[in-house]
Amino acid sequence: MVLEATMIIIDNSESSRNGDYLPSRYEAQADAVNLIFSAKTQANPESSVGLMSMGGKGPEVLVTLTTDFGKVLDGLHRTKIRGSTHLATGIQVAGLALKHRQNKQQRQRIIVFTCSPIAEDEKSLEKLAKKMKKNNVSIDFIAFGDLDPENTQKLEAFHENIKGGESSHLAIIPPGPNLLSDHLVTTPILGGDGTGARAGEGAGGEGGETGSGGFEFGVDPSTDPELALALRMSFEEEKARLEKEKKEREEKEGKSNLEGIPEEGGDASQPLLNQNAEPSGSTADDETGKKDKADDTDKMDTA
């Protein structure tokens, strides 16, 4: 799986108090952050996740990149709901946090939750999108809450200017009876590189099962997202285990083949020491053999 450094930006503005998403917009984000953290770190143990807020007086880095979910949970509990959002500034701060990541092999990704009106104009967002794309930063937007046409138009314009072949995604999730995380698990965002359809294809081609309705492993992620995620992770772990066993078996077979090759110039039937307690095949051993042969010849001549 992809090695990533991910900064999650949550919307803690006054709009996040709304209860149109169960149990509230802010609590729905906290639940989704839990799901994203688990998916990223289980997909690759060396991936790291950070947390930011963009409400109040300005963006705040709550947790730097880490693999410890306890720190992320503490950051969520310390966050206060207040003020309005600062989307553009928040993305720029997240980009700086990713730039100073310890492992430079990690891909850079920002996941932004937005549930309030966007103050920035469309042109400034397009300019920011081009800048982040130039810095090789992928940005996923999870838009919910205030989904008026102006907001969605700004997000779509940003997405059009940053998206690549497999990098950035935009998920617009309307209110409904299901949790925000239930909708999120069906989007490409959770898989990072758009696992959605491709994960099902890979499973069908390599031993996975596709049940009725074309769902991976026969489970509809929208009805039971936790089970779908658990099955997907279990399949990935089993695949990794089989590859490891195959590699170990090939190494073992190669080693046994080397053991069957006789040493150059060696004779397995020859003893290590001769009758004079000297190494077999030594010069002294050869001279002793010649002397014994000469004695036998003398004896024959006497007779």
C-alpha positions as CSV (number, residue, x, y, z in Angstrom):
1,M,0.0,0.0,0.0
2,V,1.0,3.7,-0.5
3,L,3.2,5.3,2.1
4,E,1.6,8.6,3.0
5,A,1.8,11.5,5.4
6,T,-1.7,12.8,5.9
7,M,-2.9,16.0,7.5
8,I,-6.6,16.1,8.4
9,I,-8.2,19.5,8.6
10,I,-11.5,19.6,10.6
11,D,-14.1,22.3,10.5
12,N,-14.7,23.6,14.0
13,S,-16.6,26.7,13.1
14,E,-20.0,27.6,14.6
15,S,-21.6,25.8,11.7
16,S,-20.3,22.5,13.1
17,R,-22.8,22.7,16.0
18,N,-25.6,21.8,13.6
19,G,-27.3,18.5,14.2
20,D,-28.3,17.6,10.6
21,Y,-25.6,15.0,10.6
22,L,-25.8,12.5,13.5
23,P,-25.0,13.2,16.3
24,S,-23.7,16.6,15.2
25,R,-21.5,17.9,12.4
26,Y,-18.4,18.1,14.6
27,E,-19.0,14.7,16.2
28,A,-19.5,13.2,12.8
29,Q,-16.1,14.6,11.8
30,A,-14.5,13.1,14.9
31,D,-15.9,9.7,14.0
32,A,-14.7,10.0,10.4
33,V,-11.2,11.0,11.6
34,N,-11.1,7.8,13.6
35,L,-12.0,5.8,10.5
36,I,-9.4,7.6,8.3
37,F,-6.6,7.2,10.8
38,S,-7.3,3.4,11.1
39,A,-7.4,3.0,7.3
40,K,-4.2,4.9,6.7
41,T,-2.1,3.2,9.4
42,Q,-3.5,-0.3,8.8
43,A,-2.8,0.0,5.1
44,N,0.9,0.9,5.8
45,P,2.2,0.9,9.4
46,E,4.8,3.6,8.4
47,S,2.2,6.1,7.3
48,S,1.5,9.0,9.7
49,V,-1.5,11.2,10.3
50,G,-1.7,14.8,11.7
51,L,-4.6,16.9,12.8
52,M,-5.5,20.5,12.3
53,S,-8.5,22.8,12.9
54,M,-9.4,25.8,10.7
55,G,-12.1,27.6,12.8
56,G,-11.8,30.3,15.4
57,K,-9.2,33.1,15.1
58,G,-7.1,31.0,12.7
59,P,-5.9,27.5,11.8
60,E,-4.2,25.5,14.6
61,V,-2.0,22.4,14.4
62,L,-3.5,20.1,17.0
63,V,-1.3,17.1,16.4
64,T,1.8,16.8,14.3
65,L,2.3,13.7,12.1
66,T,2.1,10.7,14.3
67,T,1.2,7.0,14.4
68,D,-0.3,7.3,17.9
69,F,-4.1,7.6,17.7
70,G,-4.2,8.6,21.4
71,K,-2.6,11.9,20.4
72,V,-5.2,12.5,17.7
73,L,-8.0,11.7,20.1
74,D,-6.6,14.1,22.6
75,G,-6.4,16.8,19.9
76,L,-10.1,16.2,19.0
77,H,-11.1,16.6,22.7
78,R,-9.1,19.8,23.1
79,T,-10.7,21.5,20.1
80,K,-13.3,24.2,20.7
81,I,-16.1,25.1,18.4
82,R,-15.9,28.8,17.6
83,G,-15.7,31.5,14.8
84,S,-15.6,30.9,11.1
85,T,-13.4,28.9,8.8
86,H,-10.1,29.9,7.2
87,L,-9.9,27.4,4.4
88,A,-7.0,28.8,2.3
89,T,-4.8,29.6,5.3
90,G,-5.5,26.1,6.8
91,I,-4.4,24.4,3.6
92,Q,-1.2,26.4,3.4
93,V,-0.3,25.6,7.1
94,A,-1.0,21.9,6.5
95,G,1.3,22.1,3.4
96,L,4.1,23.4,5.6
97,A,3.5,20.7,8.2
98,L,3.8,18.1,5.4
99,K,6.9,19.7,4.0
100,H,8.7,19.2,7.4
101,R,7.8,15.5,7.6
102,Q,10.6,13.3,8.9
103,N,10.2,10.5,6.2
104,K,10.6,12.2,2.8
105,Q,9.5,9.0,1.1
106,Q,6.0,9.6,2.3
107,R,3.5,11.0,-0.2
108,Q,1.9,14.2,0.9
109,R,-1.9,14.3,1.4
110,I,-4.4,16.8,3.0
111,I,-8.0,15.8,3.8
112,V,-10.3,18.7,4.4
113,F,-13.6,18.6,6.1
114,T,-15.8,21.6,5.3
115,C,-19.4,22.1,6.5
116,S,-19.6,25.9,6.5
117,P,-19.7,28.8,4.0
118,I,-16.4,29.4,2.2
119,A,-15.2,33.0,2.4
120,E,-12.4,32.8,-0.2
121,D,-13.2,33.7,-3.8
122,E,-12.9,31.2,-6.6
123,K,-9.8,32.7,-8.3
124,S,-7.7,32.6,-5.1
125,L,-8.7,29.0,-4.5
126,E,-7.7,28.1,-8.1
127,K,-4.3,29.8,-7.5
128,L,-3.8,27.9,-4.3
129,A,-4.7,24.6,-6.0
130,K,-2.1,25.1,-8.7
131,K,0.5,25.9,-6.0
132,M,-0.3,22.8,-4.0
133,K,-0.2,20.7,-7.1
134,K,3.2,22.1,-8.0
135,N,4.4,21.0,-4.5
136,N,3.1,17.4,-5.1
137,V,0.4,17.7,-2.5
138,S,-2.8,15.8,-3.0
139,I,-6.0,17.3,-1.4
140,D,-9.2,15.5,-0.7
141,F,-12.3,17.5,0.1
142,I,-15.2,16.1,2.2
143,A,-18.0,18.6,1.7
144,F,-21.1,18.3,3.9
145,G,-23.5,20.6,5.8
146,D,-23.8,23.9,3.8
147,L,-24.0,22.5,0.3
148,D,-25.3,25.6,-1.5
149,P,-24.3,26.0,-5.2
150,E,-21.7,28.7,-4.5
151,N,-19.8,26.5,-2.1
152,T,-19.8,23.4,-4.3
153,Q,-18.8,25.6,-7.3
154,K,-15.7,26.8,-5.5
155,L,-14.8,23.3,-4.3
156,E,-15.2,21.9,-7.9
157,A,-13.0,24.7,-9.3
158,F,-10.3,23.9,-6.7
159,H,-10.6,20.2,-7.5
160,E,-10.3,20.7,-11.3
161,N,-7.1,22.6,-10.8
162,I,-5.4,20.1,-8.4
163,K,-6.6,16.7,-9.5
164,G,-4.3,14.3,-11.1
165,G,-4.7,10.8,-12.5
166,E,-5.1,9.2,-9.1
167,S,-4.4,11.8,-6.5
168,S,-7.1,14.2,-5.3
169,H,-10.8,13.6,-4.7
170,L,-13.9,15.6,-4.0
171,A,-16.8,13.9,-2.0
172,I,-20.0,15.8,-1.5
173,I,-22.1,14.1,1.1
174,P,-25.7,15.3,1.7
175,P,-27.5,14.8,5.0
176,G,-29.1,11.4,5.6
177,P,-29.9,8.7,8.2
178,N,-26.4,7.2,7.9
179,L,-23.3,8.5,9.7
180,L,-20.8,10.6,7.8
181,S,-18.2,7.8,8.1
182,D,-20.7,5.3,6.5
183,H,-20.8,7.5,3.4
184,L,-17.0,8.1,3.5
185,V,-16.1,4.5,3.4
186,T,-17.7,4.2,0.0
187,T,-15.6,7.0,-1.5
188,P,-12.1,6.8,-3.0
189,I,-10.8,9.1,-0.3
190,L,-10.6,6.3,2.3
191,G,-8.3,4.2,0.1
192,G,-6.1,7.2,-0.7
193,D,-5.5,6.1,-4.3
194,G,-9.1,5.4,-5.2
195,T,-9.4,1.8,-4.1
196,G,-13.2,1.7,-4.7
197,A,-13.6,-0.1,-8.0
198,R,-9.9,-1.2,-8.4
199,A,-9.9,-3.0,-5.1
200,G,-12.8,-5.2,-6.2
201,E,-11.0,-6.0,-9.5
202,G,-7.8,-6.9,-7.7
203,A,-9.7,-9.1,-5.3
204,G,-11.6,-10.9,-8.1
205,G,-8.3,-11.5,-10.0
206,E,-6.3,-12.7,-7.0
207,G,-8.6,-14.9,-4.9
208,G,-11.0,-12.3,-3.5
209,E,-14.8,-12.9,-3.7
210,T,-17.3,-10.6,-5.3
211,G,-20.8,-11.3,-4.1
212,S,-24.2,-10.5,-5.3
213,G,-24.7,-7.0,-6.7
214,G,-21.0,-6.7,-7.6
215,F,-19.9,-5.7,-4.0
216,E,-16.5,-6.7,-2.9
217,F,-16.7,-9.8,-0.7
218,G,-20.5,-9.7,-1.0
219,V,-20.8,-6.8,1.5
220,D,-22.4,-3.5,0.6
221,P,-20.1,-0.8,2.3
222,S,-23.0,1.6,2.6
223,T,-24.9,-0.7,4.8
224,D,-22.1,-2.2,6.9
225,P,-18.9,0.0,6.4
226,E,-17.0,-1.5,9.4
227,L,-17.4,-5.1,8.1
228,A,-16.4,-4.1,4.6
229,L,-13.3,-2.3,5.8
230,A,-12.4,-5.3,8.1
231,L,-12.8,-7.7,5.2
232,R,-10.7,-5.6,2.9
233,M,-7.9,-5.3,5.6
234,S,-8.1,-9.0,6.3
235,F,-7.7,-9.7,2.6
236,E,-4.6,-7.4,2.3
237,E,-3.0,-9.1,5.4
238,E,-3.6,-12.6,4.0
239,K,-2.2,-11.6,0.6
240,A,0.9,-10.2,2.4
241,R,1.3,-13.4,4.5
242,L,1.1,-15.6,1.4
243,E,3.7,-13.5,-0.4
244,K,6.0,-13.8,2.6
245,E,5.6,-17.6,2.8
246,K,6.3,-17.9,-0.9
247,K,9.5,-15.8,-0.6
248,E,10.7,-17.8,2.4
249,R,10.0,-21.1,0.5
250,E,11.9,-19.9,-2.5
251,E,14.9,-18.9,-0.3
252,K,14.8,-22.3,1.4
253,E,14.8,-24.2,-1.9
254,G,17.7,-22.1,-3.2
255,K,19.7,-22.8,0.0
256,S,19.0,-26.6,-0.2
257,N,20.2,-26.7,-3.8
258,L,23.4,-25.0,-2.8
259,E,24.0,-27.6,-0.1
260,G,23.7,-30.4,-2.6
261,I,26.6,-29.1,-4.8
262,P,29.9,-30.9,-3.8
263,E,32.9,-28.8,-3.0
264,E,35.5,-28.3,-5.7
265,G,38.3,-30.9,-5.5
266,G,36.6,-32.7,-2.6
267,D,36.1,-36.4,-2.1
268,A,33.2,-37.3,0.2
269,S,34.6,-40.9,0.7
270,Q,38.1,-39.8,1.6
271,P,38.9,-39.7,5.4
272,L,40.0,-36.4,6.9
273,L,43.3,-38.1,8.3
274,N,45.4,-40.8,6.9
275,Q,47.1,-43.7,8.9
276,N,50.0,-41.3,10.0
277,A,47.5,-38.9,11.5
278,E,48.2,-36.4,8.7
279,P,45.7,-34.7,6.4
280,S,44.6,-36.9,3.6
281,G,45.9,-36.0,0.2
282,S,49.0,-34.3,1.7
283,T,52.5,-34.5,0.2
284,A,53.7,-36.8,3.0
285,D,50.8,-39.1,2.3
286,D,51.8,-39.3,-1.4
287,E,55.5,-40.1,-0.4
288,T,54.3,-42.9,1.9
289,G,52.3,-44.4,-0.9
290,K,55.3,-44.3,-3.2
291,K,57.6,-45.9,-0.6
292,D,55.1,-48.8,0.0
293,K,54.9,-49.4,-3.7
294,A,58.8,-49.5,-4.0
295,D,59.0,-52.0,-1.1
296,D,56.5,-54.3,-2.8
297,T,58.6,-54.2,-6.0
298,D,61.8,-55.1,-4.1
299,K,60.1,-58.1,-2.5
300,M,59.0,-59.3,-5.8
301,D,62.6,-59.1,-7.2
302,T,64.0,-61.1,-4.3
303,A,61.6,-63.8,-4.8
